[in-house]
């Protein structure tokens, strides 16, 4: 809602968002020249909500979607994030890492 109590337009929200991104860029130089859109905020919020609730239905309700397929669009994430999430639930013996050869193997190769 704006000061008059009317709902904010999309253009109005984009204007306010851009103003805050410019102000934030003064303190966080990495933001300078970057585009931040309402869609990006909505996507990030949806992913965080899914992580917190583990319930796509709750995310759909919060976003106001009547069709779960619409919500799924917002929940797509970067493949590297998917790998990190999978690794978080893998047993340590199956996780990625650097191979460290046992001393006995090194000794047998050197001998």
C-alpha positions in Angstrom: 0.0 0.0 0.0 1.2 3.5 -0.7 0.7 6.5 1.6 -2.8 7.0 0.3 -3.7 3.4 1.1 -3.9 2.3 -2.5 -2.1 -0.9 -3.6 1.4 -0.4 -5.0 1.7 -0.8 -8.7 4.4 -3.1 -10.3 6.2 0.0 -11.6 6.0 1.6 -8.2 7.5 -1.5 -6.5 10.3 -1.6 -9.2 11.1 2.0 -8.5 11.3 1.5 -4.7 13.4 -1.6 -5.2 15.8 0.1 -7.5 16.2 3.0 -5.0 17.0 0.5 -2.2 19.4 -1.5 -4.4 21.3 1.8 -5.3 21.5 2.7 -1.5 22.7 -0.8 -0.7 25.3 -0.7 -3.4 27.0 2.2 -1.6 27.8 -0.1 1.3 28.1 -3.3 -0.8 30.1 -2.6 -3.9 29.4 -6.0 -5.4 25.8 -4.8 -6.0 26.9 -1.9 -8.3 25.8 -2.5 -11.8 23.8 -5.6 -10.9 20.2 -6.0 -11.8 17.8 -7.0 -9.0 14.2 -7.6 -10.0 11.0 -8.3 -8.2 11.0 -11.8 -9.7 14.5 -12.5 -8.3 13.3 -11.5 -4.8 10.2 -13.6 -5.2 12.2 -16.6 -6.4 14.7 -16.2 -3.5 12.0 -15.9 -1.0 10.2 -19.1 -2.3 13.4 -21.1 -2.1 14.1 -19.9 1.4 10.5 -20.7 2.4 10.8 -24.2 0.9 14.1 -24.8 2.8 12.4 -23.6 6.1 9.1 -25.4 5.7 9.9 -28.4 3.4 6.4 -28.0 2.1 5.7 -26.8 -1.5 2.0 -26.3 -0.6 2.9 -23.7 2.0 5.1 -21.9 -0.4 2.3 -22.0 -3.0 -0.2 -20.5 -0.5 2.3 -17.8 0.5 2.9 -16.9 -3.1 -0.8 -16.9 -3.9 -0.6 -19.7 -6.5 -3.7 -21.8 -7.2 -1.6 -24.3 -9.3 1.4 -26.1 -7.9 3.1 -26.0 -11.4 3.3 -22.2 -11.1 5.0 -22.5 -7.7 7.5 -25.1 -9.1 8.8 -22.4 -11.5 9.9 -20.3 -8.5 11.6 -23.2 -6.8 14.0 -24.1 -9.6 17.5 -23.6 -8.3 21.1 -23.6 -9.6 22.5 -27.1 -10.2 25.4 -26.5 -7.9 23.0 -25.7 -5.1 21.2 -29.0 -5.8 24.5 -30.8 -5.5 25.3 -29.1 -2.2 21.9 -30.1 -0.8 22.4 -33.7 -1.9 25.9 -33.8 -0.3 24.4 -32.5 2.9 22.4 -35.7 3.3 25.0 -38.1 1.9 27.1 -40.3 4.4 30.6 -38.8 4.8 32.1 -41.8 3.0 30.3 -40.9 -0.2 30.9 -37.1 -0.2 33.2 -35.4 -2.6 36.7 -34.6 -1.4 40.3 -35.0 -2.0 41.7 -38.5 -2.1 44.5 -39.0 0.5 46.4 -42.2 -0.2 47.3 -44.2 2.9 51.0 -44.3 3.9 51.1 -48.0 3.1 50.0 -47.4 -0.5 52.6 -44.6 -0.9 55.3 -46.9 0.5 54.4 -49.8 -1.8 54.5 -47.4 -4.9 57.9 -46.0 -3.9 59.4 -49.5 -3.2 
